[in-house]
Amino acid sequence: MTRMSNYGLDVRFWDVSHGSAAYMRAGNKDVVLDCGANEDPEFSPLKWLNTSYYGMNSIDFLIISHPHQDHIEDLDMMKELGLEPSILQRPKQATELVEENLEEAREREKEDYIEDAEYYLNVLDEYDGDPDVLPSNPAWSNEGETASAHRADGGIPDRGVTFHHFGANEQIGSDNYQNLNNLSRVTLVNCHGFRMVAMGDLLQGGIDEIKDDNDAMSAIEDVEVLVAPHHGRDSSFDRDLVSHINPDLVVFSDKTAEHTVSDKYGQEANGASVYYEDTEEWKERKVVSTNADGRIRLQANNETDWRALVYGGNYASSKASSTRYQKAD
């Protein structure tokens, strides 16, 4: 097996219209954050990753921020390809809400959601793994290597990539939609001091819960990259929180700029140089989006050695630039 990336952390945010899907190569591990997919043009991130050109044939860690359809739409492909994860993070409190949505989908004969929800409930929600080493331990991302002690609050490890999660432990909202969004797991990824925080689809109630969590607020202060809550919508913009996070770069994953507030996030972001792979140019940016910029990529070794790249080409129908695994003929 050979390494695909020379960086300790290599992240791709896919353009899946109104949805969320990201892939991370963290040390020696394959990590998937949310499972959105695109219907027009048809694009499955998991199928693309699984092709012989790229070669991801297992998922070491699957993170589902919350099980709304735009975050689990690729689960049918996960089932088809046999990519059940070794470790799973998801809001366990969401089971009842998904069951309600599944019942409604059956009444309306929404076959696409039915398949994804049934897989979530019958396979993923029954997951009961007990790994020897958790992704919060820097030893996990570099399997077989010895790592020093790690901080439970998501602090800077001596080596390795770590993952920490925060979020509400009970439903917050007046209906199914709000409750599911506010159960979103907040994911903090730390690569030798480079930090990225992904906020799921938190609405104001869930954001207030994070703001009341001292451990969470300490962990997400002054990070390099913020993946904005609820696709960058105005309804989830909390200036105090974004100012506390103090990101260099903000990422939106959405199909349109109609409801997003890049101007507000831009006022709080510090800015970062972004490389345009299509034109081979560098530009200073504060906010990037899958809608406007296509595939977004982050590569990091530490808090001073990292870069952001965007690619607006049709990667959905193109081969990966290089293979991950050296396969036998």
Secondary structure per residue as TSV (DSSP state, phi and psi in degrees):
chain	resnum	aa	ss	phi	psi
A	1	M	-	360.0	137.6
A	2	T	-	-118.8	154.8
A	3	R	-	-76.3	134.6
A	4	M	S	-75.5	-34.4
A	5	S	-	-123.9	147.4
A	6	N	S	-87.5	1.3
A	7	Y	S	-99.2	149.7
A	8	G	S	-65.1	-30.4
A	9	L	E	-134.6	127.8
A	10	D	E	-131.4	114.8
A	11	V	E	-117.3	136.6
A	12	R	E	-123.6	127.3
A	13	F	E	-102.7	119.7
A	14	W	-	-88.3	149.2
A	15	D	-	-81.6	100.8
A	16	V	-	-120.5	38.0
A	17	S	S	57.9	-134.8
A	18	H	S	-81.7	88.1
A	19	G	S	-175.1	-171.9
A	20	S	-	-145.5	130.8
A	21	A	E	-158.0	124.8
A	22	A	E	-138.3	148.1
A	23	Y	E	-122.6	139.0
A	24	M	E	-130.0	132.5
A	25	R	E	-99.4	108.0
A	26	A	E	-113.6	103.7
A	27	G	T	61.8	-115.2
A	28	N	T	-104.1	14.5
A	29	K	E	-115.0	150.3
A	30	D	E	-102.3	119.9
A	31	V	E	-123.2	134.3
A	32	V	E	-117.0	127.2
A	33	L	E	-113.1	104.3
A	34	D	E	69.0	153.4
A	35	C	E	-128.9	53.8
A	36	G	-	-71.7	163.6
A	37	A	-	-149.0	171.0
A	38	N	E	-122.4	137.9
A	39	E	E	-96.0	-32.4
A	40	D	T	-141.4	100.1
A	41	P	T	-74.3	151.9
A	42	E	E	-63.2	125.7
A	43	F	E	-153.7	122.2
A	44	S	-	-110.6	111.4
A	45	P	H	-56.6	-40.1
A	46	L	H	-66.8	-38.2
A	47	K	H	-66.4	-41.0
A	48	W	H	-61.4	-43.6
A	49	L	H	-67.6	-29.3
A	50	N	H	-83.8	-11.4
A	51	T	S	-63.0	161.1
A	52	S	T	-64.4	-19.6
A	53	Y	T	-71.6	-30.7
A	54	Y	T	-110.4	-48.8
A	55	G	-	90.8	25.3
A	56	M	-	-78.6	109.6
A	57	N	-	-111.4	11.5
A	58	S	-	-160.1	157.5
A	59	I	E	-115.6	116.1
A	60	D	E	-76.8	-32.4
A	61	F	E	-149.0	121.3
A	62	L	E	-111.3	126.8
A	63	I	E	-116.8	119.1
A	64	I	-	-110.2	110.4
A	65	S	S	-59.4	-43.1
A	66	H	-	-167.9	150.9
A	67	P	-	-92.4	50.3
A	68	H	-	-76.1	156.9
A	69	Q	H	-58.5	-37.3
A	70	D	H	-72.8	-3.2
A	71	H	H	-112.5	-4.1
A	72	I	H	-130.7	12.9
A	73	E	T	-65.2	-19.2
A	74	D	T	-95.6	7.4
A	75	L	H	-66.0	-29.5
A	76	D	H	-62.8	-35.3
A	77	M	H	-71.5	-36.0
A	78	M	H	-59.4	-42.0
A	79	K	H	-64.1	-46.8
A	80	E	H	-61.5	-38.5
A	81	L	H	-87.9	-7.3
A	82	G	T	68.5	43.8
A	83	L	-	-103.9	38.5
A	84	E	-	-57.1	137.1
A	85	P	E	-76.9	155.9
A	86	S	E	-78.8	-35.0
A	87	I	E	-133.1	141.8
A	88	L	E	-131.4	136.4
A	89	Q	E	-124.0	125.2
A	90	R	-	-159.3	162.0
A	91	P	-	-76.3	106.0
A	92	K	G	-64.8	-22.7
A	93	Q	G	-73.5	-3.6
A	94	A	G	-88.3	-5.3
A	95	T	H	-54.5	-50.5
A	96	E	H	-60.6	-38.2
A	97	L	H	-67.7	-40.0
A	98	V	H	-66.6	-38.2
A	99	E	H	-61.2	-39.8
A	100	E	H	-63.5	-43.9
A	101	N	H	-66.9	-35.2
A	102	L	H	-67.0	-41.4
A	103	E	H	-60.8	-43.4
A	104	E	H	-65.2	-40.3
A	105	A	H	-63.1	-36.5
A	106	R	H	-66.3	-39.3
A	107	E	H	-63.9	-35.9
A	108	R	H	-94.0	-0.2
A	109	E	T	57.5	45.8
A	110	K	-	-89.3	83.8
A	111	E	H	-61.3	-38.0
A	112	D	H	-60.9	-46.1
A	113	Y	H	-69.9	-37.1
A	114	I	H	-57.1	-46.6
A	115	E	H	-63.7	-43.7
A	116	D	H	-67.4	-43.2
A	117	A	H	-67.7	-39.0
A	118	E	H	-64.4	-39.8
A	119	Y	H	-65.3	-41.4
A	120	Y	I	-61.0	-46.9
A	121	L	I	-75.0	-42.1
A	122	N	I	-87.6	-20.8
A	123	V	I	-116.2	-61.5
A	124	L	I	-70.0	-42.2
A	125	D	T	-71.4	-14.7
A	126	E	T	-93.0	2.1
A	127	Y	-	-60.2	133.0
A	128	D	-	-139.3	43.0
A	129	G	-	-70.9	154.3
A	130	D	-	-139.0	74.8
A	131	P	-	-66.5	150.1
A	132	D	S	-66.9	-37.3
A	133	V	S	-125.2	129.9
A	134	L	-	-91.7	157.2
A	135	P	T	-65.0	-9.9
A	136	S	T	-77.1	-10.3
A	137	N	S	-98.1	126.0
A	138	P	H	-61.1	-16.5
A	139	A	H	-69.6	-24.8
A	140	W	H	-64.0	-44.6
A	141	S	H	-72.5	-18.7
A	142	N	T	-120.8	70.1
A	143	E	T	-54.6	131.4
A	144	G	T	94.2	-13.7
A	145	E	S	-94.7	153.8
A	146	T	-	-90.0	129.6
A	147	A	-	-122.3	151.3
A	148	S	-	-78.1	176.4
A	149	A	-	-59.2	148.9
A	150	H	-	-119.5	155.0
A	151	R	-	-91.2	134.6
A	152	A	T	-68.9	-16.9
A	153	D	T	-87.9	6.6
A	154	G	-	88.5	18.7
A	155	G	-	-68.8	172.1
A	156	I	-	-66.4	119.7
A	157	P	-	-82.0	162.3
A	158	D	S	-72.4	-30.1
A	159	R	S	-159.3	164.2
A	160	G	S	86.2	166.6
A	161	V	E	-104.0	132.9
A	162	T	E	-118.3	155.5
A	163	F	E	-128.7	128.6
A	164	H	E	-129.6	150.4
A	165	H	E	-132.0	143.0
A	166	F	E	-137.0	158.3
A	167	G	-	159.1	173.1
A	168	A	-	-69.4	149.1
A	169	N	S	-103.7	3.8
A	170	E	S	-147.1	163.4
A	171	Q	-	-70.0	136.7
A	172	I	-	-130.0	109.0
A	173	G	S	151.9	173.4
A	174	S	S	-101.1	-7.9
A	175	D	S	-152.5	177.4
A	176	N	H	-58.0	-44.8
A	177	Y	H	-59.7	-50.1
A	178	Q	H	-65.8	-41.5
A	179	N	H	-60.9	-44.5
A	180	L	H	-64.5	-45.9
A	181	N	H	-59.7	-43.2
A	182	N	H	-76.4	-8.3
A	183	L	T	-87.3	0.4
A	184	S	-	-51.7	134.2
A	185	R	-	-79.1	127.4
A	186	V	E	-85.3	125.7
A	187	T	E	-110.1	123.9
A	188	L	E	-107.9	121.0
A	189	V	E	-108.6	131.1
A	190	N	E	-128.2	118.7
A	191	C	E	-118.7	93.1
A	192	H	T	53.7	36.7
A	193	G	T	104.2	-23.7
A	194	F	E	-73.9	128.2
A	195	R	E	-127.6	139.1
A	196	M	E	-128.6	133.1
A	197	V	E	-120.2	128.8
A	198	A	E	-111.7	124.8
A	199	M	-	-98.6	6.4
A	200	G	T	61.4	-142.5
A	201	D	T	-115.2	37.0
A	202	L	-	-56.6	134.8
A	203	L	-	-96.3	-175.5
A	204	Q	H	-60.5	-36.9
A	205	G	H	-61.4	-43.4
A	206	G	H	-70.2	-35.2
A	207	I	H	-63.8	-41.7
A	208	D	H	-61.5	-35.7
A	209	E	H	-63.1	-41.8
A	210	I	H	-65.2	-41.3
A	211	K	H	-64.9	-24.1
A	212	D	T	-88.7	-3.0
A	213	D	-	-98.6	105.6
A	214	N	H	-62.7	-38.5
A	215	D	H	-64.2	-43.1
A	216	A	H	-63.8	-46.8
A	217	M	H	-64.6	-36.7
A	218	S	H	-65.7	-39.5
A	219	A	H	-70.8	-33.1
A	220	I	T	-101.4	11.0
A	221	E	T	-75.7	132.9
A	222	D	T	57.6	51.5
A	223	V	-	-87.8	164.4
A	224	E	S	-78.8	-41.6
A	225	V	E	-132.2	131.6
A	226	L	E	-112.7	124.5
A	227	V	E	-91.1	109.8
A	228	A	-	-62.1	144.2
A	229	P	G	-67.4	145.7
A	230	H	G	50.2	47.4
A	231	H	G	63.1	21.9
A	232	G	G	81.0	18.7
A	233	R	B	-70.8	151.3
A	234	D	G	-61.5	-35.2
A	235	S	G	-64.2	-18.6
A	236	S	G	-112.8	11.2
A	237	F	-	-83.4	120.0
A	238	D	-	-122.3	104.8
A	239	R	H	-59.9	-38.8
A	240	D	H	-62.6	-42.1
A	241	L	H	-66.4	-47.2
A	242	V	H	-64.3	-38.0
A	243	S	H	-63.3	-37.8
A	244	H	H	-67.1	-42.5
A	245	I	H	-65.9	-37.9
A	246	N	-	53.6	56.3
A	247	P	-	-76.3	154.7
A	248	D	S	-77.6	-39.9
A	249	L	E	-136.4	141.3
A	250	V	E	-116.0	137.1
A	251	V	E	-113.4	130.1
A	252	F	E	-108.8	140.5
A	253	S	-	-122.1	102.0
A	254	D	-	-160.5	167.2
A	255	K	S	-90.2	-18.4
A	256	T	-	-150.4	155.3
A	257	A	S	-89.9	3.2
A	258	E	S	-58.8	-39.6
A	259	H	S	-109.0	0.3
A	260	T	B	-89.1	161.0
A	261	V	-	-127.9	67.8
A	262	S	H	-63.0	-29.9
A	263	D	H	-64.7	-42.5
A	264	K	H	-66.8	-45.0
A	265	Y	H	-65.3	-37.2
A	266	G	H	-62.6	-29.6
A	267	Q	H	-68.5	-23.8
A	268	E	H	-101.8	-17.4
A	269	A	-	-84.0	151.3
A	270	N	-	-86.1	-27.1
A	271	G	-	101.3	150.5
A	272	A	E	-153.3	153.3
A	273	S	E	-76.9	130.5
A	274	V	E	-120.2	132.8
A	275	Y	E	-95.1	126.7
A	276	Y	E	-94.1	107.5
A	277	E	T	-66.0	-29.7
A	278	D	T	-65.9	-44.8
A	279	T	T	-107.0	-3.8
A	280	E	T	57.9	41.9
A	281	E	E	-119.2	154.4
A	282	W	E	-107.1	135.6
A	283	K	E	-136.5	146.3
A	284	E	E	-79.4	126.8
A	285	R	E	-135.0	152.9
A	286	K	S	-112.2	-31.5
A	287	V	E	-133.2	132.6
A	288	V	E	-124.3	150.9
A	289	S	E	-139.4	148.3
A	290	T	H	-66.2	-30.2
A	291	N	H	-65.3	-46.1
A	292	A	H	-88.9	-30.3
A	293	D	H	-113.7	-10.0
A	294	G	-	82.1	-143.0
A	295	R	E	-69.1	129.3
A	296	I	E	-108.8	135.0
A	297	R	E	-129.9	136.9
A	298	L	E	-119.6	133.9
A	299	Q	E	-129.0	128.5
A	300	A	E	-143.9	141.9
A	301	N	S	-110.5	-34.6
A	302	N	S	-164.1	-172.5
A	303	E	S	-71.3	-15.2
A	304	T	S	-107.6	-16.1
A	305	D	S	-116.1	83.2
A	306	W	E	-151.9	160.3
A	307	R	E	-150.3	157.2
A	308	A	E	-118.2	141.8
A	309	L	E	-135.3	148.6
A	310	V	E	-128.6	149.6
A	311	Y	E	-140.2	114.9
A	312	G	-	-94.5	3.9
A	313	G	S	-76.2	178.3
A	314	N	-	-87.7	72.6
A	315	Y	G	-68.0	-19.8
A	316	A	G	-59.2	-30.1
A	317	S	G	-112.1	10.5
A	318	S	S	-108.2	160.9
A	319	K	-	-79.7	154.9
A	320	A	-	-64.9	152.3
A	321	S	S	-68.6	-24.3
A	322	S	S	-156.5	162.9
A	323	T	-	-89.4	154.2
A	324	R	S	-84.8	-52.6
A	325	Y	S	-105.5	143.6
A	326	Q	-	-85.8	104.8
A	327	K	-	-93.1	147.2
A	328	A	-	-71.5	146.4
A	329	D	-	-69.6	360.0
